[in-house]
Amino acid sequence: MADGPSNVFEMYVDAGGPGFWIRRTTWGNTVARVVGAGAFTAAPPYFGNPSMLMDVYGDDGALKDVLAAVPVPGTYKTWRSVSPPDWAVSADLRPLDDPRIATAIDLLDRRRGKSRR
């Protein structure tokens, strides 16, 4: 989308949906895979600020957190899209059609006062 840094919403659109990898600029040995998002209800670049979920891994492939909310996905200085880690090809990653993703998005949307999908 943009020539410079993108926010996570734009990364989601550029990737064609979930399954892409991000790293927070303040993280040391941690990477995350975006696994889901709520409804995109407005125009870019913020798309209505939908809820977004990630599974967080250590650089060694150890799962650190599951279905975690991506904090401040609309910022441009916080997140970077990264290539999948080498270990990801042989890892047991969450299927992107896992029904727990939709349930977690609905719960997060309710907590945030967002409309249900």
Residue frames as qw, qx, qy, qz and C-alpha x, y, z in Angstrom:
[[0.000, 0.885, 0.466, 0.000, 0.00, 0.00, 0.00],
 [0.095, -0.984, 0.121, 0.095, 2.34, 2.74, 1.23],
 [0.638, 0.595, -0.388, 0.297, 5.96, 3.25, 0.24],
 [0.020, -0.550, 0.617, -0.562, 7.01, 3.76, 3.86],
 [0.028, 0.002, 0.921, -0.388, 6.08, 1.87, 7.00],
 [0.479, -0.340, -0.552, -0.592, 2.55, 0.49, 7.12],
 [0.508, -0.312, 0.512, -0.618, 0.24, -0.02, 10.04],
 [0.295, -0.057, 0.952, -0.057, -0.93, -3.57, 10.79],
 [0.591, 0.534, 0.436, -0.419, -4.29, -2.97, 9.09],
 [0.468, 0.733, -0.334, -0.364, -2.51, -2.09, 5.85],
 [0.058, -0.420, 0.903, 0.075, -0.22, -5.10, 6.27],
 [0.524, 0.200, 0.775, -0.291, -3.32, -7.29, 6.63],
 [0.621, 0.678, 0.136, -0.370, -4.77, -5.96, 3.37],
 [0.271, 0.716, -0.596, -0.243, -1.42, -6.23, 1.56],
 [0.188, -0.274, 0.942, -0.047, -1.03, -9.84, 2.75],
 [0.504, -0.090, -0.646, -0.567, -4.56, -10.72, 1.59],
 [0.775, -0.481, -0.223, -0.344, -5.66, -11.56, 5.14],
 [0.630, -0.675, 0.365, -0.117, -4.25, -13.33, 8.18],
 [0.972, 0.052, 0.082, 0.213, -1.17, -15.51, 8.37],
 [0.483, 0.695, -0.223, 0.485, 1.53, -12.87, 7.99],
 [0.720, -0.324, -0.349, 0.505, 4.28, -12.18, 10.52],
 [0.003, 0.903, -0.022, 0.429, 5.01, -9.01, 12.48],
 [0.637, -0.161, -0.422, 0.625, 7.56, -7.82, 15.00],
 [0.227, -0.954, -0.194, 0.024, 7.11, -4.98, 17.44],
 [0.438, 0.736, -0.279, 0.434, 9.98, -2.52, 17.17],
 [0.311, -0.697, 0.473, -0.441, 10.56, -2.78, 20.92],
 [0.969, -0.172, 0.127, -0.126, 10.63, -6.60, 21.01],
 [0.193, -0.659, 0.707, 0.170, 13.91, -8.40, 21.34],
 [0.020, -0.202, 0.958, 0.202, 13.51, -12.12, 20.68],
 [0.411, 0.396, 0.727, -0.382, 9.82, -12.30, 19.85],
 [0.151, 0.059, -0.581, -0.797, 7.79, -12.50, 16.65],
 [0.477, 0.287, 0.619, -0.555, 4.04, -12.81, 16.06],
 [0.046, 0.180, 0.812, 0.553, 1.75, -14.28, 13.44],
 [0.426, 0.113, 0.133, -0.888, -1.46, -12.33, 12.81],
 [0.101, 0.126, 0.985, 0.061, -4.24, -14.93, 12.89],
 [0.027, 0.648, 0.747, 0.147, -7.43, -12.89, 12.61],
 [0.036, -0.018, -0.065, 0.997, -9.17, -9.55, 12.46],
 [0.284, 0.558, 0.617, -0.476, -12.60, -8.11, 13.00],
 [0.466, 0.713, 0.490, 0.187, -14.61, -6.42, 10.29],
 [0.305, -0.104, 0.171, 0.931, -12.97, -3.65, 8.29],
 [0.124, 0.733, 0.655, -0.137, -15.74, -1.04, 8.33],
 [0.077, 0.937, 0.031, -0.340, -14.13, 2.17, 7.08],
 [0.631, 0.747, -0.159, 0.138, -11.61, 3.52, 4.63],
 [0.793, 0.004, -0.198, 0.576, -7.83, 3.16, 4.86],
 [0.431, 0.425, -0.772, 0.195, -5.53, 3.64, 6.58],
 [0.247, -0.249, 0.727, -0.591, -7.38, 2.70, 9.79],
 [0.390, -0.097, -0.837, -0.372, -10.28, 0.70, 8.31],
 [0.639, -0.537, -0.231, -0.499, -12.52, 1.41, 11.30],
 [0.127, -0.562, 0.696, -0.430, -9.88, 0.17, 13.79],
 [0.885, -0.126, -0.337, -0.296, -10.90, -3.52, 13.77],
 [0.705, -0.548, 0.442, -0.086, -9.78, -5.88, 16.50],
 [0.652, 0.529, -0.543, -0.027, -6.73, -7.96, 15.54],
 [0.853, -0.443, 0.264, -0.085, -5.33, -11.14, 17.05],
 [0.452, 0.643, -0.616, 0.051, -1.89, -12.72, 17.00],
 [0.943, -0.294, -0.068, 0.137, -0.08, -15.79, 18.27],
 [0.006, -0.906, 0.410, -0.108, 3.27, -14.76, 19.76],
 [0.969, 0.024, -0.114, 0.216, 6.42, -16.86, 19.54],
 [0.457, -0.725, 0.353, 0.375, 9.97, -16.61, 20.73],
 [0.366, 0.706, -0.499, -0.345, 12.58, -16.47, 18.00],
 [0.123, -0.301, 0.946, 0.014, 13.25, -20.13, 18.82],
 [0.436, -0.138, -0.727, -0.512, 9.67, -21.09, 17.91],
 [0.170, -0.277, -0.832, 0.449, 8.40, -21.46, 21.49],
 [0.197, -0.671, -0.516, -0.495, 4.77, -20.32, 21.77],
 [0.199, 0.050, -0.454, 0.867, 4.56, -17.38, 24.21],
 [0.327, 0.318, 0.419, -0.785, 0.95, -16.18, 23.92],
 [0.151, 0.291, 0.862, 0.388, -2.14, -17.25, 21.98],
 [0.024, -0.723, -0.601, -0.338, -4.97, -15.23, 20.49],
 [0.336, -0.496, -0.248, 0.761, -3.49, -12.06, 21.97],
 [0.269, 0.918, 0.277, -0.084, -4.87, -8.69, 20.91],
 [0.582, 0.291, 0.077, 0.755, -2.49, -6.72, 18.71],
 [0.211, -0.765, -0.311, 0.523, -2.10, -3.51, 20.72],
 [0.087, 0.793, -0.088, -0.597, -2.25, -0.26, 18.75],
 [0.679, 0.196, 0.597, 0.380, -2.27, -1.85, 15.27],
 [0.362, 0.880, 0.285, 0.116, -2.91, 1.56, 13.68],
 [0.271, -0.865, 0.259, 0.335, 0.46, 3.02, 14.60],
 [0.721, 0.662, -0.191, 0.066, 3.20, 3.32, 12.01],
 [0.093, 0.745, -0.597, 0.282, 6.18, 3.33, 14.38],
 [0.648, -0.400, 0.543, -0.353, 5.38, 0.22, 16.43],
 [0.851, 0.080, 0.517, -0.057, 5.06, -2.75, 14.03],
 [0.188, 0.575, -0.629, -0.489, 7.03, -4.13, 11.10],
 [0.946, 0.222, 0.003, -0.234, 6.08, -6.88, 8.71],
 [0.226, -0.602, 0.755, 0.126, 8.75, -9.59, 8.75],
 [0.590, 0.245, -0.708, -0.302, 9.44, -12.73, 6.80],
 [0.908, -0.342, -0.094, -0.224, 8.26, -15.96, 8.40],
 [0.365, -0.677, 0.638, -0.029, 10.94, -17.35, 10.70],
 [0.336, 0.382, -0.833, -0.219, 12.87, -20.36, 9.38],
 [0.120, -0.006, 0.942, -0.313, 11.28, -22.66, 11.96],
 [0.546, 0.252, 0.240, -0.762, 7.73, -21.76, 10.80],
 [0.580, 0.287, -0.592, -0.481, 7.79, -24.23, 7.88],
 [0.496, -0.001, -0.866, 0.072, 7.99, -27.17, 10.28],
 [0.137, -0.043, 0.595, -0.791, 6.02, -25.65, 13.19],
 [0.069, -0.496, -0.864, -0.046, 2.53, -26.71, 14.22],
 [0.057, -0.012, 0.041, -0.997, 0.94, -23.30, 13.55],
 [0.380, 0.402, 0.609, -0.568, -2.68, -22.53, 14.30],
 [0.278, 0.416, 0.718, 0.485, -4.93, -23.14, 11.27],
 [0.032, 0.003, -0.022, -0.999, -6.32, -19.81, 10.11],
 [0.521, -0.309, -0.476, -0.637, -9.83, -21.32, 10.05],
 [0.301, -0.143, -0.815, 0.473, -9.63, -22.30, 13.74],
 [0.277, -0.715, -0.521, -0.374, -13.08, -21.44, 15.17],
 [0.530, -0.591, -0.337, 0.506, -11.43, -20.15, 18.36],
 [0.299, 0.029, 0.151, 0.942, -10.19, -17.16, 16.34],
 [0.208, -0.512, -0.458, -0.697, -13.74, -16.00, 15.52],
 [0.573, -0.657, -0.486, 0.058, -14.80, -16.52, 19.13],
 [0.542, -0.379, -0.160, 0.733, -11.83, -14.51, 20.43],
 [0.128, 0.228, 0.280, 0.924, -12.49, -11.71, 17.90],
 [0.367, -0.637, -0.512, -0.444, -16.14, -11.54, 19.02],
 [0.609, -0.613, -0.374, 0.336, -15.08, -11.33, 22.69],
 [0.437, -0.186, 0.023, 0.880, -12.51, -8.65, 21.95],
 [0.025, -0.421, -0.423, -0.802, -15.00, -6.69, 19.85],
 [0.467, -0.709, -0.501, -0.167, -17.51, -6.76, 22.71],
 [0.590, -0.507, -0.226, 0.586, -14.90, -5.56, 25.20],
 [0.298, -0.087, 0.201, 0.929, -13.98, -2.75, 22.82],
 [0.316, 0.576, 0.382, -0.649, -17.63, -1.82, 22.15],
 [0.119, 0.273, -0.650, -0.699, -17.36, -2.81, 18.48],
 [0.782, 0.174, -0.019, -0.598, -20.31, -4.09, 16.47],
 [0.715, -0.102, 0.692, 0.028, -20.52, -7.84, 16.04],
 [0.008, -0.284, 0.716, 0.637, -19.50, -9.21, 12.66]]
